[in-house]
Amino acid sequence: MFYVDGGDDVLTGRSLKHTPSGNIVRTAYRDWLWNYEQKTLDGQRPSWDLVAVYYAIEGCGDYLVEAGRGWLEFDEEKGCRWMNGGRDNAQTFIRQKSGVSERLAAELNALLALPPRLRATVRPRRRWGQGVRGCGRSARGLTIGV
């Protein structure tokens, strides 16, 4: 299992202002921003999920770094904390690199604003369950085609 800690200060949504009004991603962003924060698309929102998807497709790329294997410890009163080290069910923690928030936001915003017919299609080449393993390895188990 991979935990991706990133996107808190990676704000996305503004690029959707220039997409057609029927764009489902624009509608979802607009409605969420207004219903939960009384903001418009200019207000934007953090991109935790988009950063996790970025990692699933690209691996660490230019924006993320593998922080090591270990496990996520949960305490109901203290919250969660990452524990480094081995364990039978070891997991991997991925962190966002320092100083990349604006560049990552620009890349994600550009992808969000693409018309659907120009979006990349993802076709798995590996059998189910053989996904990306770590940042130093290639994420080319997925084929991106335009």
N, C-alpha and C positions, 0 to 999 in steps of 0.2 A: 504494500500500500504506500502511496505517496501523499504527503501533506505539502501543499503549496502555500507558503506564506508570502503573499504579495498582492498588490492591487489596491491597497488601502489609500494610497496617495496617487493612484493612476486613475485620473478622471476621464470618463468617456460619456458620449451622448451628444455633444454639441454638433458634431459632424452630421448628425441625422436631420438637422434643420433643413438641409438642402436636398433631402430625399423626397420622393413623392408622398403625399399625405396618406396613401394607403399602405405604405411600407410597414409591415408587421413589427419589425424591430423598432422603428420610430414610434409606433403606437404603444408598444410595450414600455419603452423608456419614458415617453411622455406621460403615460398614465401612472406609472410607478412614481416618477418624480413628483407629479402633482398630488396624487393621493396620499403619499407618505411623507413628503417634505415640503409641499406647496411651492415647488420650484418648476421652472420651465426647462427645456432642453439646454439652455445656456447654463443652468445650475450644475449640470452633469452629475455623475455618481461614481463611487468607487467601483473598481473592476476586478473584484476577487475572482468571480467565476470566469471572466474572460482571460485572466492570467493563468488560471488552472487549465483552461482549454488550450491556450498558447503552449503551455508546457507539454500537454498531451500530444500535440502535433509537432512542435518544433524542438522538444527537449529544452535544455537551458538557454540555448541561443545566446544572444548578447545581453540578456536582461536578468537571468536567473543563475543561481549557483547551488550546487548540491552541498548541503550542510552536514551530511553524514547519515549513517544508519543508526537506528535506535528505536524508540517507541514514544508514543504520546501518553503521558500520564495525566489522568483526570482526577481532580479532587473537587467535590461539589462546592466546597466553601472557598478554596483558593483558585480554582479554575484549572486550566491546562498548562502543562509545561513539557518541553521536549527533553527526553533523557537520552543522552548519547551512549552508545555501546551496544554490544551484542545481546541478543535474546532470540529465542526460537522463532518468534513471529516478528522479526525485525522489520521495521518500516523505514522509509527514507523521507527526510525533511528537505524541502527545497525553499530557498529564500530568494527574495528579490535583491538584486545588487543595489548598492547605494548609488544615488545620483543618476538613475536611469528613468525615473518616473515620467518625466515630460516626453522623452523619446519613445518610451513604450506606449504612452497614451496617444501620441501622434500616430504610431503604427496601428494600434487597435482602432482608433477613430477612422483612419483611412479604410481599414477593412470593413468596419460597420457600414460605411456610406456607399460601398460598392453596390451596384445593381445586382440583384440575385442571379441573373444569367451570367454574370462575370465572376461570381464567387467560385472558389476552388471546390472541386468535388474530392471526396476522400474515399479511396477504395482500398480496403485492407489487403495486404499481400501475405500476411502471416496468419496462422491459425489463431482463433479466438484465445485470448489469455496470454499471447506473446507480444506484449506491448513494449514501449520504451523502457529501458532499464538504465537509469542514471544519466547524468549530464554529459559524461565523457563519451558516451556511446551515441551512435547515430539514431536519429528518430525516423530513419528511412524505411521502417516497417510499414509506413503509410505512404501511399503515392498521391501526390497532389497534382491534379490536372486542371487546366483552365479550359 
